[in-house]
Amino acid sequence: RMRVSDFDFELPPERIALRPASPRDASKLLVVRQDSLDDRIFRDLPDLLRAGDVLVFNNTRVIPASLSGHRIGRLGTAPKIEALLHLRLDGSRWKAFVKPAKKLEEGDHVRFSREGNAHDIKELTAVIEKKGEAGEVTLAFDREGPSLDDAIASLGQMPLPPYIAGKRDTDERDRADYQTVYAERDGAVAAPTAGLHFTPSVIKRLQDLGIRQETVTLHVGAGTFLPVKSEDTRDHKMHAEWGEVSSATCDRLKAARESGGRIIAV
């Protein structure tokens, strides 16, 4: 039995970084060994590894999955609606978490837009196809495929973690800051944050030292933002995420381990 309160700890507000270190590899790195703790800088990472080791990166790319809009079509008010996309179902439908969910019913229409948007696409409309639990809905958009992707890219904002979003507004810098330098495959709604500190120069040093790199894809979902409301961790519902690792990557990782290399997940 594991209680959520077992994980409570004090986090002074001034210790929460609202922007990344500049350059990224100037961030702090704590090296934990069985008998010691060592304060280092992230750019020292190559010196802590050895030839034949393999770093496994997640090449997912964060999409600007946070949308703002208003309910339309009903008489009277048009309440503001915030949506966080978290799982693509097909070319035109996404699962999303919405606030306030109580303002929406199945069949309602929501029109999304963004102030100060300089792109050609000014709005995007969706129908509430289905309502689930805990604010989850299925959105059926009036665009599909690449057209929908373009609209989300134009109107959406990067979904920053609550501990940052609660302290400052999202801005254009976040589109680059909240993305790894090796991101390739669109689909995540949150960054794989352990990789945010890598820079091209650190990656090149790793390569020069014979430290190999492999990639997998895990589209980090909105479940990473959700609070654990159950006191007993066994009662917490985990949200599914989409992941992929190729058989060729598996074979190379197995061979690296058999030859004495360490497999290190970023």
Summary of the structure (lengths in Angstrom):
residues: 266
radius of gyration: 21.1
end to end distance: 29.1
largest distance: 69.2
contacts: 720
relative contact order: 0.21
helix: 27%
strand: 31%
